[in-house]
Amino acid sequence: MKANKKLEMLSMKDGLTGLNNRRSLDKQLEIEWKYAQEEKEPLSFLLFDIDYFKAYNDTYGHIQGDECLKEVENIAKSVVFDESAFVARYGGEEFGILLPLANQYEAIKMAEAIRQQVEQRAIIHQASDVFKGVTISVGIMTVVPSENIQLISIVHGADQALYEAKRTGRNRISVYSHHKEADSNV
């Protein structure tokens, strides 16, 4: 039983960064969604990835790419100022941050703090078309869950906003709303 508990715990962590993994994030999202729905409170989700990460790996190699992922993970964890926030490696070079009770303004503020810190860390990235250092693009969705909104919509919305941030130049934040997408270079 003790071994099974340890195995379950390990299955919820990303092997490289030690962060929560996608499976863990999905479970936490279900918990926070139900709570926000019952309490009629906002829930925000940030999805971000490292700009031109494939080019980074091609230029500096996968070992250095792993170090870059760890560095970005450390920056994100150090910037997150809400102890209820749930930081996870979403997959590849993507990270997700679940922000219970955070409104859109608070989500943008946190996303911008992480974006600035990554840029200011000045991790060399000569293959980037945006900046000669590592940068990130961030998609945000904030919602007050209700019975007529599906849980997966928060992930899809953040993903669409991330795509918009990348499409409009990278190293920026884009916010998804139910009515329209709003690009915000905060």
C-alpha positions, 0 to 999 in steps of 0.5 A: 500500500505504501509503495502504491501511494508513492507510485501514485505520487510520482505519477503526478510529477514531471520527471524533469522539472519536479513540477506537477504534471498534466495529469495532476493539473487535470485533477486539480482543475476538476476540484477548483472548477467545482469549488468555483462553480459552487461559490460563483467565484472566478477561476483563471488559467494561464497557459504559456510556452517558450518562444521558438523552443525547437530552435533553442534545442536545435541550436544549443542541444537537448541537455541545454534545452532541459536546463532552459525548461528548469530555469523557466519553471524556477522563474514561474514558481518564484513569481507566483504570488498566490499560494493557492496557485497550481503550477504544472508542466503541461507538456513539452515547453508548455506550462500551466498555472491554475489560479483559483479565485483570481479575476482577469486583472490578477491573472494578467498581472501574474502572467506579465510578471512571469513574462518580464522575469523570463525576458529579464533573465536574459537566457541567450537564445540566438535562434529566436526571431523575437529577442536574443534571449528566451521569451514566453507567450501566454494565453489566459482565460478567466471564467466564473464556472456555471452549469452551461460552461464546460470545464474543458472550455477554460483550457481551450480558451487559454490555448486559443489565447496562447495561439493568438499571442504567438500569431501576433508576435510572441513575447506577449500575453493574450486574453480569451473572452467568451465574446472575443479574443483580446490581444494584450501586450501589457 
